[in-house]
Amino acid sequence: MSMRKQQIEERANGCCEYYLCPADFCPDPFSIEHIQPLVKEGSENLDNLAFSCQGCNNRKYVFTEAIDPVSGKIVPLYHPRKDDW
């Protein structure tokens, strides 16, 4: 494991930073995900990288906002560095 990935996994306490599921309980490997995607001017800075299960990583893809099903408004997606669970 690279030192960078190890730092990110340790910061996340071995859990998906979006779903809070421990990596030990997931059948798929976790990955390092860009909170602000590179295609939307995100960076490789550690603050922009999150430890993520494949389900969250695949579902989020390059999106940073979605339509709230209750209000119908476009809202930002959960940001693991700024939002509380």
PDB file of N, CA, C and O in Angstrom:
ATOM      1  N   MET A   1       0.857  -1.181   0.000  1.00  0.00           N
ATOM      2  CA  MET A   1       0.000   0.000   0.000  1.00  0.00           C
ATOM      3  C   MET A   1       0.900   1.240   0.000  1.00  0.00           C
ATOM      4  O   MET A   1       1.887   1.308   0.732  1.00  0.00           O
ATOM      5  N   SER A   2       0.543   2.199  -0.822  1.00  0.00           N
ATOM      6  CA  SER A   2       1.348   3.420  -0.871  1.00  0.00           C
ATOM      7  C   SER A   2       1.181   4.204   0.433  1.00  0.00           C
ATOM      8  O   SER A   2       0.178   4.071   1.134  1.00  0.00           O
ATOM      9  N   MET A   3       2.171   5.007   0.731  1.00  0.00           N
ATOM     10  CA  MET A   3       2.139   5.831   1.942  1.00  0.00           C
ATOM     11  C   MET A   3       0.943   6.776   1.908  1.00  0.00           C
ATOM     12  O   MET A   3       0.292   6.996   2.929  1.00  0.00           O
ATOM     13  N   ARG A   4       0.655   7.332   0.739  1.00  0.00           N
ATOM     14  CA  ARG A   4      -0.457   8.274   0.584  1.00  0.00           C
ATOM     15  C   ARG A   4      -1.791   7.582   0.870  1.00  0.00           C
ATOM     16  O   ARG A   4      -2.626   8.114   1.601  1.00  0.00           O
ATOM     17  N   LYS A   5      -1.988   6.389   0.288  1.00  0.00           N
ATOM     18  CA  LYS A   5      -3.238   5.657   0.525  1.00  0.00           C
ATOM     19  C   LYS A   5      -3.350   5.276   1.995  1.00  0.00           C
ATOM     20  O   LYS A   5      -4.439   5.334   2.567  1.00  0.00           O
ATOM     21  N   GLN A   6      -2.252   4.892   2.603  1.00  0.00           N
ATOM     22  CA  GLN A   6      -2.254   4.529   4.017  1.00  0.00           C
ATOM     23  C   GLN A   6      -2.651   5.731   4.876  1.00  0.00           C
ATOM     24  O   GLN A   6      -3.417   5.582   5.828  1.00  0.00           O
ATOM     25  N   GLN A   7      -2.141   6.915   4.550  1.00  0.00           N
ATOM     26  CA  GLN A   7      -2.504   8.139   5.287  1.00  0.00           C
ATOM     27  C   GLN A   7      -4.008   8.390   5.199  1.00  0.00           C
ATOM     28  O   GLN A   7      -4.656   8.701   6.198  1.00  0.00           O
ATOM     29  N   ILE A   8      -4.549   8.252   4.002  1.00  0.00           N
ATOM     30  CA  ILE A   8      -5.971   8.522   3.781  1.00  0.00           C
ATOM     31  C   ILE A   8      -6.825   7.491   4.504  1.00  0.00           C
ATOM     32  O   ILE A   8      -7.834   7.842   5.116  1.00  0.00           O
ATOM     33  N   GLU A   9      -6.430   6.219   4.442  1.00  0.00           N
ATOM     34  CA  GLU A   9      -7.175   5.159   5.137  1.00  0.00           C
ATOM     35  C   GLU A   9      -7.120   5.360   6.651  1.00  0.00           C
ATOM     36  O   GLU A   9      -8.128   5.173   7.331  1.00  0.00           O
ATOM     37  N   GLU A  10      -5.985   5.731   7.174  1.00  0.00           N
ATOM     38  CA  GLU A  10      -5.858   5.965   8.618  1.00  0.00           C
ATOM     39  C   GLU A  10      -6.706   7.161   9.048  1.00  0.00           C
ATOM     40  O   GLU A  10      -7.368   7.113  10.085  1.00  0.00           O
ATOM     41  N   ARG A  11      -6.688   8.225   8.258  1.00  0.00           N
ATOM     42  CA  ARG A  11      -7.499   9.407   8.582  1.00  0.00           C
ATOM     43  C   ARG A  11      -8.987   9.026   8.639  1.00  0.00           C
ATOM     44  O   ARG A  11      -9.738   9.581   9.441  1.00  0.00           O
ATOM     45  N   ALA A  12      -9.410   8.082   7.791  1.00  0.00           N
ATOM     46  CA  ALA A  12     -10.803   7.645   7.729  1.00  0.00           C
ATOM     47  C   ALA A  12     -11.114   6.538   8.741  1.00  0.00           C
ATOM     48  O   ALA A  12     -12.237   6.036   8.783  1.00  0.00           O
ATOM     49  N   ASN A  13     -10.138   6.161   9.545  1.00  0.00           N
ATOM     50  CA  ASN A  13     -10.309   5.064  10.510  1.00  0.00           C
ATOM     51  C   ASN A  13     -10.773   3.779   9.836  1.00  0.00           C
ATOM     52  O   ASN A  13     -11.524   2.999  10.421  1.00  0.00           O
ATOM     53  N   GLY A  14     -10.318   3.558   8.593  1.00  0.00           N
ATOM     54  CA  GLY A  14     -10.638   2.329   7.877  1.00  0.00           C
ATOM     55  C   GLY A  14     -12.077   2.229   7.423  1.00  0.00           C
ATOM     56  O   GLY A  14     -12.546   1.141   7.090  1.00  0.00           O
ATOM     57  N   CYS A  15     -12.789   3.349   7.405  1.00  0.00           N
ATOM     58  CA  CYS A  15     -14.210   3.358   7.010  1.00  0.00           C
ATOM     59  C   CYS A  15     -14.426   4.223   5.774  1.00  0.00           C
ATOM     60  O   CYS A  15     -13.683   5.172   5.525  1.00  0.00           O
ATOM     61  N   CYS A  16     -15.447   3.882   5.011  1.00  0.00           N
ATOM     62  CA  CYS A  16     -15.845   4.719   3.890  1.00  0.00           C
ATOM     63  C   CYS A  16     -16.198   6.095   4.444  1.00  0.00           C
ATOM     64  O   CYS A  16     -16.965   6.201   5.401  1.00  0.00           O
ATOM     65  N   GLU A  17     -15.648   7.139   3.854  1.00  0.00           N
ATOM     66  CA  GLU A  17     -15.896   8.483   4.368  1.00  0.00           C
ATOM     67  C   GLU A  17     -17.272   9.019   3.987  1.00  0.00           C
ATOM     68  O   GLU A  17     -17.683  10.070   4.479  1.00  0.00           O
ATOM     69  N   TYR A  18     -17.977   8.320   3.128  1.00  0.00           N
ATOM     70  CA  TYR A  18     -19.327   8.737   2.747  1.00  0.00           C
ATOM     71  C   TYR A  18     -20.388   7.954   3.519  1.00  0.00           C
ATOM     72  O   TYR A  18     -21.366   8.530   3.995  1.00  0.00           O
ATOM     73  N   TYR A  19     -20.194   6.659   3.639  1.00  0.00           N
ATOM     74  CA  TYR A  19     -21.205   5.764   4.207  1.00  0.00           C
ATOM     75  C   TYR A  19     -20.864   5.307   5.622  1.00  0.00           C
ATOM     76  O   TYR A  19     -21.719   4.777   6.332  1.00  0.00           O
ATOM     77  N   LEU A  20     -19.612   5.514   6.030  1.00  0.00           N
ATOM     78  CA  LEU A  20     -19.073   5.129   7.339  1.00  0.00           C
ATOM     79  C   LEU A  20     -19.007   3.624   7.561  1.00  0.00           C
ATOM     80  O   LEU A  20     -18.872   3.171   8.698  1.00  0.00           O
ATOM     81  N   CYS A  21     -19.099   2.855   6.500  1.00  0.00           N
ATOM     82  CA  CYS A  21     -18.997   1.399   6.575  1.00  0.00           C
ATOM     83  C   CYS A  21     -17.527   1.001   6.703  1.00  0.00           C
ATOM     84  O   CYS A  21     -16.698   1.478   5.928  1.00  0.00           O
ATOM     85  N   PRO A  22     -17.186   0.137   7.662  1.00  0.00           N
ATOM     86  CA  PRO A  22     -15.797  -0.317   7.793  1.00  0.00           C
ATOM     87  C   PRO A  22     -15.370  -1.160   6.587  1.00  0.00           C
ATOM     88  O   PRO A  22     -16.136  -1.987   6.093  1.00  0.00           O
ATOM     89  N   ALA A  23     -14.159  -0.941   6.131  1.00  0.00           N
ATOM     90  CA  ALA A  23     -13.631  -1.700   4.990  1.00  0.00           C
ATOM     91  C   ALA A  23     -13.634  -3.203   5.276  1.00  0.00           C
ATOM     92  O   ALA A  23     -13.789  -4.007   4.357  1.00  0.00           O
ATOM     93  N   ASP A  24     -13.465  -3.583   6.540  1.00  0.00           N
ATOM     94  CA  ASP A  24     -13.447  -5.007   6.901  1.00  0.00           C
ATOM     95  C   ASP A  24     -14.769  -5.710   6.609  1.00  0.00           C
ATOM     96  O   ASP A  24     -14.795  -6.934   6.488  1.00  0.00           O
ATOM     97  N   PHE A  25     -15.864  -4.963   6.492  1.00  0.00           N
ATOM     98  CA  PHE A  25     -17.180  -5.560   6.265  1.00  0.00           C
ATOM     99  C   PHE A  25     -17.644  -5.467   4.820  1.00  0.00           C
ATOM    100  O   PHE A  25     -18.760  -5.880   4.502  1.00  0.00           O
ATOM    101  N   CYS A  26     -16.811  -4.933   3.947  1.00  0.00           N
ATOM    102  CA  CYS A  26     -17.190  -4.779   2.535  1.00  0.00           C
ATOM    103  C   CYS A  26     -16.486  -5.835   1.688  1.00  0.00           C
ATOM    104  O   CYS A  26     -15.288  -6.067   1.856  1.00  0.00           O
ATOM    105  N   PRO A  27     -17.215  -6.469   0.790  1.00  0.00           N
ATOM    106  CA  PRO A  27     -16.593  -7.490  -0.052  1.00  0.00           C
ATOM    107  C   PRO A  27     -15.678  -6.902  -1.128  1.00  0.00           C
ATOM    108  O   PRO A  27     -14.760  -7.578  -1.593  1.00  0.00           O
ATOM    109  N   ASP A  28     -15.916  -5.656  -1.524  1.00  0.00           N
ATOM    110  CA  ASP A  28     -15.120  -5.031  -2.575  1.00  0.00           C
ATOM    111  C   ASP A  28     -14.015  -4.180  -1.965  1.00  0.00           C
ATOM    112  O   ASP A  28     -14.159  -3.659  -0.859  1.00  0.00           O
ATOM    113  N   PRO A  29     -12.909  -4.042  -2.693  1.00  0.00           N
ATOM    114  CA  PRO A  29     -11.829  -3.188  -2.183  1.00  0.00           C
ATOM    115  C   PRO A  29     -12.242  -1.722  -2.179  1.00  0.00           C
ATOM    116  O   PRO A  29     -13.058  -1.290  -2.993  1.00  0.00           O
ATOM    117  N   PHE A  30     -11.672  -0.975  -1.262  1.00  0.00           N
ATOM    118  CA  PHE A  30     -11.908   0.465  -1.198  1.00  0.00           C
ATOM    119  C   PHE A  30     -10.938   1.170  -2.144  1.00  0.00           C
ATOM    120  O   PHE A  30      -9.927   0.603  -2.556  1.00  0.00           O
ATOM    121  N   SER A  31     -11.263   2.398  -2.473  1.00  0.00           N
ATOM    122  CA  SER A  31     -10.391   3.183  -3.337  1.00  0.00           C
ATOM    123  C   SER A  31     -10.264   4.595  -2.793  1.00  0.00           C
ATOM    124  O   SER A  31     -10.966   4.994  -1.864  1.00  0.00           O
ATOM    125  N   ILE A  32      -9.357   5.331  -3.393  1.00  0.00           N
ATOM    126  CA  ILE A  32      -9.191   6.742  -3.060  1.00  0.00           C
ATOM    127  C   ILE A  32     -10.008   7.534  -4.079  1.00  0.00           C
ATOM    128  O   ILE A  32      -9.822   7.393  -5.288  1.00  0.00           O
ATOM    129  N   GLU A  33     -10.899   8.355  -3.579  1.00  0.00           N
ATOM    130  CA  GLU A  33     -11.860   9.071  -4.405  1.00  0.00           C
ATOM    131  C   GLU A  33     -11.613  10.573  -4.305  1.00  0.00           C
ATOM    132  O   GLU A  33     -11.261  11.078  -3.239  1.00  0.00           O
ATOM    133  N   HIS A  34     -11.797  11.280  -5.408  1.00  0.00           N
ATOM    134  CA  HIS A  34     -11.670  12.742  -5.407  1.00  0.00           C
ATOM    135  C   HIS A  34     -13.015  13.341  -5.003  1.00  0.00           C
ATOM    136  O   HIS A  34     -14.014  13.133  -5.692  1.00  0.00           O
ATOM    137  N   ILE A  35     -13.052  14.076  -3.904  1.00  0.00           N
ATOM    138  CA  ILE A  35     -14.282  14.712  -3.438  1.00  0.00           C
ATOM    139  C   ILE A  35     -14.746  15.720  -4.483  1.00  0.00           C
ATOM    140  O   ILE A  35     -15.901  15.693  -4.909  1.00  0.00           O
ATOM    141  N   GLN A  36     -13.866  16.588  -4.886  1.00  0.00           N
ATOM    142  CA  GLN A  36     -14.112  17.496  -6.015  1.00  0.00           C
ATOM    143  C   GLN A  36     -13.390  16.846  -7.194  1.00  0.00           C
ATOM    144  O   GLN A  36     -12.160  16.862  -7.241  1.00  0.00           O
ATOM    145  N   PRO A  37     -14.132  16.275  -8.146  1.00  0.00           N
ATOM    146  CA  PRO A  37     -13.497  15.538  -9.247  1.00  0.00           C
ATOM    147  C   PRO A  37     -12.485  16.374 -10.023  1.00  0.00           C
ATOM    148  O   PRO A  37     -12.614  17.593 -10.139  1.00  0.00           O
ATOM    149  N   LEU A  38     -11.482  15.691 -10.546  1.00  0.00           N
ATOM    150  CA  LEU A  38     -10.462  16.363 -11.345  1.00  0.00           C
ATOM    151  C   LEU A  38     -11.082  17.078 -12.540  1.00  0.00           C
ATOM    152  O   LEU A  38     -10.625  18.155 -12.923  1.00  0.00           O
ATOM    153  N   VAL A  39     -12.122  16.485 -13.134  1.00  0.00           N
ATOM    154  CA  VAL A  39     -12.767  17.107 -14.301  1.00  0.00           C
ATOM    155  C   VAL A  39     -13.537  18.372 -13.921  1.00  0.00           C
ATOM    156  O   VAL A  39     -13.971  19.125 -14.793  1.00  0.00           O
ATOM    157  N   LYS A  40     -13.704  18.602 -12.618  1.00  0.00           N
ATOM    158  CA  LYS A  40     -14.357  19.826 -12.130  1.00  0.00           C
ATOM    159  C   LYS A  40     -13.365  20.652 -11.311  1.00  0.00           C
ATOM    160  O   LYS A  40     -13.720  21.277 -10.312  1.00  0.00           O
ATOM    161  N   GLU A  41     -12.122  20.632 -11.763  1.00  0.00           N
ATOM    162  CA  GLU A  41     -11.039  21.414 -11.183  1.00  0.00           C
ATOM    163  C   GLU A  41     -10.644  20.995  -9.767  1.00  0.00           C
ATOM    164  O   GLU A  41     -10.121  21.803  -8.999  1.00  0.00           O
ATOM    165  N   GLY A  42     -10.894  19.732  -9.426  1.00  0.00           N
ATOM    166  CA  GLY A  42     -10.426  19.205  -8.150  1.00  0.00           C
ATOM    167  C   GLY A  42      -8.925  18.963  -8.208  1.00  0.00           C
ATOM    168  O   GLY A  42      -8.316  19.009  -9.277  1.00  0.00           O
ATOM    169  N   SER A  43      -8.344  18.709  -7.056  1.00  0.00           N
ATOM    170  CA  SER A  43      -6.891  18.535  -6.987  1.00  0.00           C
ATOM    171  C   SER A  43      -6.529  17.166  -6.429  1.00  0.00           C
ATOM    172  O   SER A  43      -7.390  16.391  -6.012  1.00  0.00           O
ATOM    173  N   GLU A  44      -5.236  16.894  -6.434  1.00  0.00           N
ATOM    174  CA  GLU A  44      -4.687  15.678  -5.827  1.00  0.00           C
ATOM    175  C   GLU A  44      -4.294  15.935  -4.365  1.00  0.00           C
ATOM    176  O   GLU A  44      -3.689  15.071  -3.729  1.00  0.00           O
ATOM    177  N   ASN A  45      -4.630  17.098  -3.836  1.00  0.00           N
ATOM    178  CA  ASN A  45      -4.341  17.468  -2.457  1.00  0.00           C
ATOM    179  C   ASN A  45      -5.015  16.466  -1.517  1.00  0.00           C
ATOM    180  O   ASN A  45      -6.133  16.026  -1.785  1.00  0.00           O
ATOM    181  N   LEU A  46      -4.353  16.107  -0.432  1.00  0.00           N
ATOM    182  CA  LEU A  46      -4.910  15.139   0.523  1.00  0.00           C
ATOM    183  C   LEU A  46      -6.295  15.541   1.033  1.00  0.00           C
ATOM    184  O   LEU A  46      -7.128  14.675   1.299  1.00  0.00           O
ATOM    185  N   ASP A  47      -6.549  16.840   1.171  1.00  0.00           N
ATOM    186  CA  ASP A  47      -7.857  17.296   1.641  1.00  0.00           C
ATOM    187  C   ASP A  47      -8.972  17.010   0.637  1.00  0.00           C
ATOM    188  O   ASP A  47     -10.147  17.021   1.004  1.00  0.00           O
ATOM    189  N   ASN A  48      -8.625  16.757  -0.607  1.00  0.00           N
ATOM    190  CA  ASN A  48      -9.620  16.474  -1.645  1.00  0.00           C
ATOM    191  C   ASN A  48      -9.763  14.981  -1.902  1.00  0.00           C
ATOM    192  O   ASN A  48     -10.537  14.583  -2.772  1.00  0.00           O
ATOM    193  N   LEU A  49      -9.049  14.162  -1.178  1.00  0.00           N
ATOM    194  CA  LEU A  49      -9.096  12.715  -1.381  1.00  0.00           C
ATOM    195  C   LEU A  49      -9.805  12.043  -0.218  1.00  0.00           C
ATOM    196  O   LEU A  49      -9.577  12.376   0.945  1.00  0.00           O
ATOM    197  N   ALA A  50     -10.667  11.094  -0.551  1.00  0.00           N
ATOM    198  CA  ALA A  50     -11.445  10.387   0.468  1.00  0.00           C
ATOM    199  C   ALA A  50     -11.306   8.881   0.280  1.00  0.00           C
ATOM    200  O   ALA A  50     -11.186   8.392  -0.844  1.00  0.00           O
ATOM    201  N   PHE A  51     -11.323   8.156   1.387  1.00  0.00           N
ATOM    202  CA  PHE A  51     -11.340   6.695   1.386  1.00  0.00           C
ATOM    203  C   PHE A  51     -12.782   6.288   1.142  1.00  0.00           C
ATOM    204  O   PHE A  51     -13.668   6.660   1.911  1.00  0.00           O
ATOM    205  N   SER A  52     -13.030   5.526   0.079  1.00  0.00           N
ATOM    206  CA  SER A  52     -14.408   5.279  -0.346  1.00  0.00           C
ATOM    207  C   SER A  52     -14.638   3.829  -0.752  1.00  0.00           C
ATOM    208  O   SER A  52     -13.799   3.212  -1.407  1.00  0.00           O
ATOM    209  N   CYS A  53     -15.792   3.297  -0.350  1.00  0.00           N
ATOM    210  CA  CYS A  53     -16.185   1.975  -0.823  1.00  0.00           C
ATOM    211  C   CYS A  53     -16.553   2.099  -2.310  1.00  0.00           C
ATOM    212  O   CYS A  53     -16.852   3.193  -2.789  1.00  0.00           O
ATOM    213  N   GLN A  54     -16.529   0.998  -3.017  1.00  0.00           N
ATOM    214  CA  GLN A  54     -16.836   1.028  -4.450  1.00  0.00           C
ATOM    215  C   GLN A  54     -18.256   1.511  -4.722  1.00  0.00           C
ATOM    216  O   GLN A  54     -18.494   2.209  -5.707  1.00  0.00           O
ATOM    217  N   GLY A  55     -19.189   1.152  -3.867  1.00  0.00           N
ATOM    218  CA  GLY A  55     -20.576   1.589  -4.069  1.00  0.00           C
ATOM    219  C   GLY A  55     -20.690   3.104  -4.064  1.00  0.00           C
ATOM    220  O   GLY A  55     -21.309   3.683  -4.956  1.00  0.00           O
ATOM    221  N   CYS A  56     -20.101   3.746  -3.076  1.00  0.00           N
ATOM    222  CA  CYS A  56     -20.153   5.215  -3.003  1.00  0.00           C
ATOM    223  C   CYS A  56     -19.361   5.847  -4.135  1.00  0.00           C
ATOM    224  O   CYS A  56     -19.813   6.805  -4.760  1.00  0.00           O
ATOM    225  N   ASN A  57     -18.180   5.308  -4.395  1.00  0.00           N
ATOM    226  CA  ASN A  57     -17.333   5.862  -5.447  1.00  0.00           C
ATOM    227  C   ASN A  57     -18.031   5.764  -6.807  1.00  0.00           C
ATOM    228  O   ASN A  57     -18.036   6.728  -7.573  1.00  0.00           O
ATOM    229  N   ASN A  58     -18.610   4.620  -7.101  1.00  0.00           N
ATOM    230  CA  ASN A  58     -19.290   4.445  -8.387  1.00  0.00           C
ATOM    231  C   ASN A  58     -20.543   5.310  -8.488  1.00  0.00           C
ATOM    232  O   ASN A  58     -20.820   5.885  -9.541  1.00  0.00           O
ATOM    233  N   ARG A  59     -21.285   5.401  -7.415  1.00  0.00           N
ATOM    234  CA  ARG A  59     -22.531   6.179  -7.437  1.00  0.00           C
ATOM    235  C   ARG A  59     -22.248   7.679  -7.570  1.00  0.00           C
ATOM    236  O   ARG A  59     -22.937   8.382  -8.308  1.00  0.00           O
ATOM    237  N   LYS A  60     -21.239   8.158  -6.856  1.00  0.00           N
ATOM    238  CA  LYS A  60     -20.907   9.589  -6.913  1.00  0.00           C
ATOM    239  C   LYS A  60     -20.311   9.955  -8.263  1.00  0.00           C
ATOM    240  O   LYS A  60     -20.639  10.998  -8.829  1.00  0.00           O
ATOM    241  N   TYR A  61     -19.436   9.099  -8.781  1.00  0.00           N
ATOM    242  CA  TYR A  61     -18.780   9.288 -10.066  1.00  0.00           C
ATOM    243  C   TYR A  61     -18.150  10.676 -10.127  1.00  0.00           C
ATOM    244  O   TYR A  61     -17.218  10.929  -9.364  1.00  0.00           O
ATOM    245  N   VAL A  62     -18.595  11.583 -10.980  1.00  0.00           N
ATOM    246  CA  VAL A  62     -18.038  12.935 -11.063  1.00  0.00           C
ATOM    247  C   VAL A  62     -19.044  13.992 -10.591  1.00  0.00           C
ATOM    248  O   VAL A  62     -18.859  15.187 -10.823  1.00  0.00           O
ATOM    249  N   PHE A  63     -20.098  13.536  -9.933  1.00  0.00           N
ATOM    250  CA  PHE A  63     -21.139  14.470  -9.496  1.00  0.00           C
ATOM    251  C   PHE A  63     -20.738  15.156  -8.189  1.00  0.00           C
ATOM    252  O   PHE A  63     -20.050  14.571  -7.353  1.00  0.00           O
ATOM    253  N   THR A  64     -21.175  16.388  -8.031  1.00  0.00           N
ATOM    254  CA  THR A  64     -20.943  17.137  -6.799  1.00  0.00           C
ATOM    255  C   THR A  64     -22.255  17.677  -6.245  1.00  0.00           C
ATOM    256  O   THR A  64     -22.282  18.259  -5.161  1.00  0.00           O
ATOM    257  N   GLU A  65     -23.338  17.486  -6.985  1.00  0.00           N
ATOM    258  CA  GLU A  65     -24.662  17.908  -6.530  1.00  0.00           C
ATOM    259  C   GLU A  65     -25.717  16.991  -7.139  1.00  0.00           C
ATOM    260  O   GLU A  65     -25.464  16.257  -8.094  1.00  0.00           O
ATOM    261  N   ALA A  66     -26.917  17.061  -6.547  1.00  0.00           N
ATOM    262  CA  ALA A  66     -28.027  16.221  -7.004  1.00  0.00           C
ATOM    263  C   ALA A  66     -29.342  16.920  -6.674  1.00  0.00           C
ATOM    264  O   ALA A  66     -29.365  17.914  -5.948  1.00  0.00           O
ATOM    265  N   ILE A  67     -30.412  16.398  -7.205  1.00  0.00           N
ATOM    266  CA  ILE A  67     -31.735  16.951  -6.918  1.00  0.00           C
ATOM    267  C   ILE A  67     -32.255  16.342  -5.621  1.00  0.00           C
ATOM    268  O   ILE A  67     -32.330  15.121  -5.487  1.00  0.00           O
ATOM    269  N   ASP A  68     -32.610  17.189  -4.677  1.00  0.00           N
ATOM    270  CA  ASP A  68     -33.207  16.744  -3.416  1.00  0.00           C
ATOM    271  C   ASP A  68     -34.612  16.224  -3.735  1.00  0.00           C
ATOM    272  O   ASP A  68     -35.426  16.965  -4.287  1.00  0.00           O
ATOM    273  N   PRO A  69     -34.914  14.960  -3.397  1.00  0.00           N
ATOM    274  CA  PRO A  69     -36.223  14.408  -3.737  1.00  0.00           C
ATOM    275  C   PRO A  69     -37.384  15.057  -2.986  1.00  0.00           C
ATOM    276  O   PRO A  69     -38.527  14.965  -3.432  1.00  0.00           O
ATOM    277  N   VAL A  70     -37.114  15.711  -1.858  1.00  0.00           N
ATOM    278  CA  VAL A  70     -38.172  16.356  -1.083  1.00  0.00           C
ATOM    279  C   VAL A  70     -38.465  17.758  -1.612  1.00  0.00           C
ATOM    280  O   VAL A  70     -39.618  18.103  -1.874  1.00  0.00           O
ATOM    281  N   SER A  71     -37.407  18.565  -1.768  1.00  0.00           N
ATOM    282  CA  SER A  71     -37.610  19.962  -2.177  1.00  0.00           C
ATOM    283  C   SER A  71     -37.584  20.165  -3.685  1.00  0.00           C
ATOM    284  O   SER A  71     -38.115  21.152  -4.195  1.00  0.00           O
ATOM    285  N   GLY A  72     -36.957  19.215  -4.404  1.00  0.00           N
ATOM    286  CA  GLY A  72     -36.799  19.369  -5.838  1.00  0.00           C
ATOM    287  C   GLY A  72     -35.670  20.314  -6.219  1.00  0.00           C
ATOM    288  O   GLY A  72     -35.445  20.567  -7.402  1.00  0.00           O
ATOM    289  N   LYS A  73     -34.953  20.842  -5.218  1.00  0.00           N
ATOM    290  CA  LYS A  73     -33.855  21.771  -5.467  1.00  0.00           C
ATOM    291  C   LYS A  73     -32.545  21.016  -5.703  1.00  0.00           C
ATOM    292  O   LYS A  73     -32.362  19.896  -5.227  1.00  0.00           O
ATOM    293  N   ILE A  74     -31.657  21.643  -6.434  1.00  0.00           N
ATOM    294  CA  ILE A  74     -30.325  21.097  -6.621  1.00  0.00           C
ATOM    295  C   ILE A  74     -29.507  21.446  -5.376  1.00  0.00           C
ATOM    296  O   ILE A  74     -29.395  22.610  -4.992  1.00  0.00           O
ATOM    297  N   VAL A  75     -28.938  20.409  -4.758  1.00  0.00           N
ATOM    298  CA  VAL A  75     -28.176  20.588  -3.524  1.00  0.00           C
ATOM    299  C   VAL A  75     -26.809  19.911  -3.653  1.00  0.00           C
ATOM    300  O   VAL A  75     -26.659  18.963  -4.423  1.00  0.00           O
ATOM    301  N   PRO A  76     -25.814  20.393  -2.904  1.00  0.00           N
ATOM    302  CA  PRO A  76     -24.501  19.740  -2.944  1.00  0.00           C
ATOM    303  C   PRO A  76     -24.562  18.355  -2.308  1.00  0.00           C
ATOM    304  O   PRO A  76     -25.319  18.130  -1.364  1.00  0.00           O
ATOM    305  N   LEU A  77     -23.763  17.431  -2.831  1.00  0.00           N
ATOM    306  CA  LEU A  77     -23.638  16.113  -2.222  1.00  0.00           C
ATOM    307  C   LEU A  77     -22.844  16.226  -0.925  1.00  0.00           C
ATOM    308  O   LEU A  77     -22.137  17.208  -0.697  1.00  0.00           O
ATOM    309  N   TYR A  78     -22.971  15.226  -0.096  1.00  0.00           N
ATOM    310  CA  TYR A  78     -22.240  15.163   1.165  1.00  0.00           C
ATOM    311  C   TYR A  78     -20.738  15.334   0.911  1.00  0.00           C
ATOM    312  O   TYR A  78     -20.175  14.713   0.009  1.00  0.00           O
ATOM    313  N   HIS A  79     -20.116  16.168   1.704  1.00  0.00           N
ATOM    314  CA  HIS A  79     -18.671  16.432   1.598  1.00  0.00           C
ATOM    315  C   HIS A  79     -18.052  15.986   2.924  1.00  0.00           C
ATOM    316  O   HIS A  79     -18.301  16.605   3.958  1.00  0.00           O
ATOM    317  N   PRO A  80     -17.245  14.915   2.904  1.00  0.00           N
ATOM    318  CA  PRO A  80     -16.713  14.369   4.161  1.00  0.00           C
ATOM    319  C   PRO A  80     -15.775  15.287   4.934  1.00  0.00           C
ATOM    320  O   PRO A  80     -15.513  15.022   6.107  1.00  0.00           O
ATOM    321  N   ARG A  81     -15.267  16.334   4.340  1.00  0.00           N
ATOM    322  CA  ARG A  81     -14.403  17.271   5.064  1.00  0.00           C
ATOM    323  C   ARG A  81     -15.186  18.454   5.639  1.00  0.00           C
ATOM    324  O   ARG A  81     -14.718  19.105   6.573  1.00  0.00           O
ATOM    325  N   LYS A  82     -16.364  18.735   5.095  1.00  0.00           N
ATOM    326  CA  LYS A  82     -17.110  19.925   5.506  1.00  0.00           C
ATOM    327  C   LYS A  82     -18.423  19.620   6.226  1.00  0.00           C
ATOM    328  O   LYS A  82     -18.853  20.400   7.076  1.00  0.00           O
ATOM    329  N   ASP A  83     -19.061  18.505   5.902  1.00  0.00           N
ATOM    330  CA  ASP A  83     -20.387  18.196   6.437  1.00  0.00           C
ATOM    331  C   ASP A  83     -20.315  17.199   7.580  1.00  0.00           C
ATOM    332  O   ASP A  83     -19.436  16.338   7.608  1.00  0.00           O
ATOM    333  N   ASP A  84     -21.243  17.318   8.523  1.00  0.00           N
ATOM    334  CA  ASP A  84     -21.367  16.335   9.602  1.00  0.00           C
ATOM    335  C   ASP A  84     -22.363  15.270   9.172  1.00  0.00           C
ATOM    336  O   ASP A  84     -23.343  15.552   8.482  1.00  0.00           O
ATOM    337  N   TRP A  85     -22.090  14.043   9.592  1.00  0.00           N
ATOM    338  CA  TRP A  85     -22.975  12.928   9.255  1.00  0.00           C
ATOM    339  C   TRP A  85     -24.226  13.070  10.037  1.00  0.00           C
ATOM    340  O   TRP A  85     -25.127  12.239   9.916  1.00  0.00           O
TER     341      TRP A  85
END
